[in-house]
Amino acid sequence: MKKNWLFLSILFAFMLILAACNGGGGSGSDKGSGTDNTEKSGETEKSGESEATNDSLLPMEVTNEGDAIQGGTLRVGLVASSPFQGIFNYELYEDAYDSDILAYMTNSIFDVDGDFLITDKGAAKLEVDTDAKTATVTLQGDYKWSDGTPVTAEDLIYPYEIIGHPDYTGVRYDDDFRNIVGAEEYHNGKADTISGITKVDDKSIKIQFKKVSPAIYYGGDGLWGYAEPKHQLESIPVKDLLASDAVRKNPVTLGAFKLDKVVNGESVQLVANEHYFKGKPKVDKVVIEVVPPTSIGEALRTGKYDLATSYPTTQFDSIKSLENISVLGRPELSYSYIGFKLGKYDTTAKVNVFDEKSKMNNVELRQAIAFATDVEGVAEKFYQGLRVRGNSLIPPVFSFYDETLEGYHYNPEKAKELLDKAGFKDVDGDGIREDKDGKKFSIRLASMAGSETDEAIVEYFRQNWKEVGLDVQLTTGRLIEFNAFYDKVQADDPEIDMFMAAWNTGTNPSPAGLYSVGAEFNFSRYVSPELTKLLAAIDSEDAMDQEKRSKAFREWQEYMSDKAMVVPTFFRTEVIPVNKRVKNYNVDYANPTQLQDIELTADAPIK
């Protein structure tokens, strides 16, 4: 009864509107190799029982009647509470909002199948020699960049030279990248080239790896899934790329559309790329505009947009009966989580450094917080079966997900037992526990701003933790704007003890890019010899045996759950509204509508 009263009080105190959940390419239906598992998501909380993840709740495909018009403009609402950063480069972008825009002009060279394995249907094919530990990447045609310049093997090599460069300012130089022979020597300035990458001919390159594992077939082991226009970028120093017009204003790209206009942080206009290797798109333009989560439902009702990325799931009821749209859905390649700060990132050595003396380095404390978090309650009250409790750091859409893992169910009594065991006790009788030395103990939580409902849910969780005797205060005293939040988390702001965030994993299930020693996105900064060993086993040569790799995934998931340095909170179903003037639209990972094939049946979205 107490729990229901708390929920109702918060529910009436705030509007029932959820902030943007960015699902990584929710509206862009170009099925390329989004193998990079480092997209930061703008959603902070999701829901319920892991076994309830059910992609049949919503259809994945819609077909609308009517003859297609010639051309037209596809209008897309980019649901976000913050401006997009506008980093239109695959080596440098970091968040899922830029990813949604990039999807329309992608430089992806590989296609993947429904299991996210690289196929031979993309711009390039992959051939792996496991004995020689090499991969050969070959362009399968005479392709052109959006400016008409031919795509060559040099364009396949150049992304590696950007990421590995000593002056590279991005986050993708990690343990996976170091698996390329010669990458470390190049990055450390001891070599002018990456010795393990060679040009075979004008259309092919060969990459020598230190080891080859099953991850390579998903785009792992250091393999990069994108090309870059060397003719445009090579004259720009790598350290200046991020601020350059070639990245921000006029990128030369390979995808279905090319950038035409940018209003910084607000909107982009793209036009059809006549050189697209899969054929010129059937629509003339795409306009993508940032729209607040509080406004997107009404904008769809009044026919302002054809598609919406990251539609707020708590607003599902407001659009499910609209006659001018169809609502599609699919399981997201993502999860929400609570992370605990346990160290720092060494920007010079580019490694995570675990601090045994860190405030949150008490496993019983972290486990207690997990047990005290009423994820199931949030799922029941705020979502319509479209959010489920996360029991693992592997989303259910992957075959390596294990539904038998328990994870952390809401159990406040268990949380109290763990806190007692850890020595956190209420010494002065005020209902709040002191630390092991009897001193006042307060935890600083960082969470993203979005809408009133974000605040409501965070306040509900804070009340959960208070009920077991923990004082959790908001860093800065309020929820933090999306970009500022990730700036603080990534910089290991000392005012953050724990944080609520989300990852879009990409199509590579390997967790190394998020949790290894050299992964800058390992925001908890937890590292250990055992963790390194478990991650290595997942992407080892022995893991070519599917049974062994499945076992390695299971052992890693159990370890992460036990240590609770990162605790999954929610899996979710991506809600994709589609205006009924879009003739055909399919969001199934196995057979999505290709961007160049989108057609419209009217001059404007139907109202």
N, C-alpha and C positions, 0 to 999 in steps of 0.2 A: 504494500500500500504506500509506503514511504517513497519507494522508487517511482511509482506512478504519479504521486503528488509532485515530486521534483520535476519530472518530465513535463507535466502539464503547466507548472508555474513558468518554466523556461519557454515552453511552447507559446504561451500567451504573451510572454514578455518580448518575444522577438518574432518577426515575420518568418514564415516557413519557406525560405528561399535559400538554396544552396549555392555556394560559389562554384566557379568553373572547375570542373574536373577535366584536365586535358588528357585525352586518351592516346595521343600520339598518332596523328594522321586520321582523326575521326571522320573528316569530310573528304580528304583526298583519297580516292580509291585506286591509286596507282600502286599495284602490288610489287614494290621493289624490295631490295635487300636492306630493310631497316635493321641491320644486324647490330648496330651500335647500341649497347644497352646502358646509355648514360643520359637519357632525357629526364630532366627534372619536371615534375608535374605540379600543377597548381591546386591539387585537391588534398585536403588534410584529413578527411575522415570518411569511412565507408562502413560495411556491416556484416553480421549474422553468422550462420552456420556454413562451414566450407562446402559441405555436400550440397548446399542449396544453390550453388552457382549453376544457372540453368539458361543456356542460350535459346531455349525454346520459348521463353516467356515472350519474346518479341520475334517477328519474322526477320529474316536476313535479306529479303529481296522484295521489290515492288515493281510491278509493270503497270504503267498508266496508259490509258487509251488516248488516241489522237495522233494526227500526223505531225511529224517533226518539222519545225520551221528551219529555215536556213540560218546558220550562225546563232546569234543571240549572245547575251551576257549572263553567265552563271553568277549568282550572288550568294556569298557565303558569310555567315556570321561567326566570327572568331570570339567565342564566349570567354571573356577574361575580365578580371577586376583591375588589371594593370595594363599599361602599354606594352606591346611586344618590343623586344630589344632590337630586332631588325638585323640579325647576324645571318646573312644568307650564304653560308659556307659550311659544308659538312664537317670540316676539320675544326671549326671554331665555335659553332653554335652550341648552346648548352641546354636550352629549355624546350618544352614541347610546343609552346606557342610558335616559335620560329620554325620548329619542325613541321607544323601544320601548313605553314606557308611554303616552306621548301618542298613539300610533297608535290606541289603543282609544277615545279621546275626542277625536279630531282636530277642529280647527277649519278644516280644509281646505275651500276653496270650489270648487276645480277638480278634475276627474278628468283622467287622462292615458291615452293609448293605449299599445300595446306598444312604440312608439318614443319614449315619454315626451313626446309632444306634447299640449298641452292640448286637450281635447275639449269638447263642449257637453253632456256627461252629468253634470256635477257640480251643486253647488248654484248655481253661477254660470256664465255663459257669457262668453267674451272676444271682443270685436270690435276689430280693429286697423285704423286708418287710417294707412297708412304715409306717405302724402303729407302729412297734417296732423300726423304724429308723435303720435298720440293712441291711447289704448286706452279702450274703454268696458267696464266690468264690470257685469253685470246679474244680480241674483238671479232665479232661474227659477221661484220659487214663494213661497208664504206659509209661511216656515219659522219655527221657534221654537228658542230656546236651551233648554238642559237644565232651566232653571228656569221655562220656559213663556213667557218674554218674546219677543215677535216680533223676528226678525232684520231690520235695516234697513240702508239705505245708510250710515248713521252708523257702523255696526259694520264696514263695509268700509273706511272712511276711518281709523278710530281706530288700527289697527296702524301705519299710516304716521306718525301723530302721535306714537306711542310711539317708534318707531325714530329719527325725525328730531328728537326733542325735545333741547334743550340738556343736559338732565339724564339722558339715556338712558345706562344703564350696560352695555348689551350690546355685541355685536360685529358687528351687522348694518348699522350705518351705515357704508357703504363706497362705493367708486367707482360701483358699480351704483346704489345709492340716490341718489347725487348726480346721477344722470342725470335725475331728476324735476325739472322746472322748479320753482324756489322752495324746494327741499329745503335747500340750503345756507344760504339766508337765514333760514329757520325754525330750522335747527340752530344758527346763529350768534347767535340772539336778535334778529335784525333784522326779523322778521315774526312775527305771532301765528298764522299759518296757513301751510300749504304752498300757494302760489298756483296750482301746477300741478294740484292735485287739487280737483275741484268735484263737488258733489252735483247730479245731473241730476234725480232724483226720489227717492221713498222706497225704490226698489229699484236704482237705478243711480248709478254714479259715472264721471267721465271723468278720465283722467290724461294730462297733457301732458308729453312727454319731450323732451329735447334731441336725442336721436337714437333711431331705432327699428331694431332689427336682428333677425335670425332668433332670437336668444336669447329674445325676448319670448314666443315660442310654447312655450318650455320653462319659462317663469316667470322669465326674466332681464330685463335692461335696467332693473331697479328695480321691476318688477311684483312684488307680494307675493301669495302664494297662500293667505292665511289671513285670517279675520275675528276680531274680538275683541269681547266684550260691553261696549260702552261704558257701559251702565247700571250695571255692576258695578265697572268700573275707573276711571272718570273722576274719582271722588272721592279716589283714591289718587295722591299725587304720584309722578311717573314715577321719581324717584330712590329711592322706597320700594317700588316694585313687587316687586323681587326677594325681599324679606323678607316680603311681605304674605301673609295667609291666602288671598287671592284667587288667588294663584299657587301657594302651597304646600299648602293644605288643602282649599279648597272652590271650585276654579275652575268657572265656568259655561262649558259647552262645547257643541259642535255635533255631536259624533260619536255613534257607536252606543251608547257607554256613558258613564256619568258617575261621578265619583269619590265613593266612599262612606266609605272609611276609609283612613288612611295610618299605617303604622308607619315612622317616618322612616328612610330608607335601607335598609329591610328588605322591606317588602311594601306592596301596595295592594290594596284591594277595590273593584271597580267594579260598578255595577248597570245594568241595561238602561235606556236613555234612551227613555222613552215618546214623546218628541217628535222622535225622529230622523227626518229628512226622507225617508230611504229605507225606513222602516218599523221598528217596534220589534223588537229582536233576539230570536231564538228561544231563546237561553239567558238565564237570569235574572241571572247574575253572572259576573264574571271575577276570579280571584284571581291576582295576579302576585307571586312571591316570589323574592328573590335567593337563588341557590344557587351555591356554589363550583364551579369547573370540575372539581375533584377528586371531587365528589359527584354530579354530574348523571347520569352513566351509570347508577349504581346506583339513583338516584331514578326514572329512567325504567323500569328493569327491574322495580322493585317497584310500579309504577303510581302514583307520586305526582303526575305531571304529564301533561297532555295534549299540551303543546307545550313546546319549549325554544328560546329565542333563543340565538344565538351558540354553537351546540354546538361543542365543541373538536374540530377535524377529526382530530387525532391519536388521538382516542378512537373514531373511526368503526368500527374493527374490533370494538370491544366491544359495539356496538349493532346492527350490520348484520344479525345473525341472530336478534335477539330476536323472539319470536312475538307479543308484545303491541304492537309499534309498527311503523310503516312509516317509511322514511327517504327524504325528498324532498330535492331539491337544485336550485339555480339559480345562475347566475353572479351574483356580488355587484357592486353599484354602489360599488366601493371598491378601494383598493390600499394596500399597505404601502410604507413608504419609509424611507430614511435622509436626514435633513436636516442641514444645516450652518449654524451660527449665523454670520451675516455682517453683523449690524447690530443696531439697536434699533427699537422701535416708539415713536413720539412720541405719547403719550397726549393731549397738548393739541391738536396739529395733526391727530391721527388719521391719520398717514401712517407708512409704513416708511422708515427712514433707513439706507441702506447705508453700511458703514464699510470703506473700502478698506484700512485697517490692521488689520482683524480677523484673528485668528490663522488662520482657515481660508480666508482669501481667497487661495488659490493653486489655480488650476483643475487643474493637474497632480496636486496632492496629493489633491484630491477625486476626480478620475478614478481615481487609483491605488487609493484606498480602495474604490471601486466595483468595479474589476477584481479586487481581492483578496478580495472577499466571495463565498464559495462558496454562493450561493443555490441552484444546481442540486443541490449535495450535500445541503442541508437538505431540499429537495423530495423527493429520492429516498428518504432515510432516515426522514423523519418523517411523510410524507403518503402517501395512497393514490390519487394522481392527482388530488387535489382542491385542490392548490396548484400554481401555475405561475409561472415567473420573469416578473416584470413588465418589459416593454421600453418602457413609455410611462407617462405620467401621465394617460392617458385609458383607463379600463377597457374591455375588449373588448366589453362589452355595448352600447356606443355605436357608431353607424355611422361616427363620425369616428375611431375607433381604426384605426391603421395597423399591420398585422401585419408589414410589411416593415421596420420600424424594428429596428435591431440591439440597442440598449440595451447593457448591460454583462454579457457572459458572464464566468464565472470564468476569470481569466488572470493568475496571480501573476507570471509573467515580464514581462508587459506592465506590471504594476503597479510592478515593480522598475525597469524602464526609465524610467517616468514620474517616479518618485521621484528617480532619479539625475539626470534632466534638470532637475528642480525644485531641485536642490541639497541634497536631504536624503540625507546619507551617514553611514555608520557610521564615525565618526572614531576612536573608541577601541577598536574591535574587539570590543565586547560583544554584537554582533548587533542592537543597537537604533540606529536612525539619529538623528543629531543634526540640528538645523535648519541653515539656510543659513549661519548665523554660527558653526557648530560647537558650539552650546550644546545642553544636554539638551532633548529635545522629547517631550512627552507630550500625548496627546489625551484629553479628558474626555468620556465617553459617558454619556448619560442613556437609560435604557430602562425599560419598565414591568414591574412585578412581576405575577405571575399564578400560575404553578405552577413545579414543579421543571424542567419542560421549557423554559419561558421562559429560565430560568437556564442550562440546558444549551446552548441554541441561541446565546444571547449569548456564552457562554464559547467556544463553537466559533468564532464570528465573531472574537472577540478573538484567538484563536489564529491564525486566517487572517491577520489584520493583523500579528501578531507575526512570522509567517513571512516577511513582506516587510520587516520591520525597523521596524514602528511599535508604539510603546508606547501602548496604549489602556486607560485606567483608568476604572472606573465612578464617575460623579458620586455623591457620598455614600458610596461604597464598596460599594453594593449596588443592586439593582433598586429602583425607586421605585413606591409605590402609585399607582394610576391617577389619582386626582384631584390628588394632590400633584405627580405627573409633569407634568400639563398646566398646573398653576399655575406651575411652575418654567419650563417651556418658553415659555408665553405671556408671562411676566414677563421673559424674556430673562435668566435667572439667569446671572451671569458664570461660574459653575462648569460651564456646559454649552458644549462646543465642537461636538458633534454629538449627534444623538438618533435613536432608532428609534421610529416611530409609524405611524399609519394614518389615512386619510381615508375617510369615507363621503361620496360625492360628491353624493348626491341625484340627481334625475332631469334636472338641467340640466347638459349636458356642458361648458358654458363654464367655463374655469378662472379667470376674472377674480376670483371670490369668494375664491380661495385664493392668488393670486399677484400681484395688482395692487398698486400703490403704496398704496392706501387700505385694503387688506384686512388686518384685524388677524390673520386666520388665516394670513397669509404669514409663517410662523414662522421661515423662514431669514432674513427681512428683506432679501433681495436685490431690488434694483430697478435698472433701467437704462432709458435712453431707448429702446433697442432692444426690451427686453421689453415696455415700455408700448405701443410701436408694434405689436408682434405680437399682444398681447392685444386691442388696439383693432380690428385687422383681423378677428379672429374674430367680433367683435360689432359690425361696422360695417354701414352701409346697403348697401355694395357686396356684403357677404356674404349678402344675400338671394339672390344667385346661388349655388346649391348647390356648383357646381364651385369657385367662388372661396373659399367658406367651407372646403371640404375642403382646399384648398391652404393656407389660412391656418392651419388646425389642424396640418397637416403641418409647416409652417415653425416653428410654436411648439414642437411636440414635438421637433424636431431641435435647436432652440436650447436648450431645457431640458436635453436630453441632453448637449449639448456643454459647457454651463456647469457642469452637475452640482452645482448648489446644493441640489437635491432629487433623489435617485436612487431610482426605483421598485425595490422588491425583489420583491413578490409580488402576483399576482392570485389570486383564490380562488373556489371554489364554496361557496356557503352550504349547510350541512347542516341540515336541518329535520326532526327526529324528530316523528312524529305518532302519538299513541296510537290504537289501533284502535276506540275507542268514538266517535271523531270521524267522523261519517258520510261526509262528503265534504270534501276539502281540496285546493285547487289553488294553487300558488305561482307559476305562470307570470305574468310581468309583463303579458302581453297579456290575461289572463283570470283573475285571481286570485279566490279565494273571498272574497265580501264578508262583513264581520264579522257583519252582522245575519242572515246566512244559515247560520251555523255551527249544526249540530245534534249532539246526543249520543245514543248508543244505550244507555247504561247510566248508573246513578246515580253511579258512580265510575270513574276510569280503570282500564282492564283491566290486571291483573297478569300 
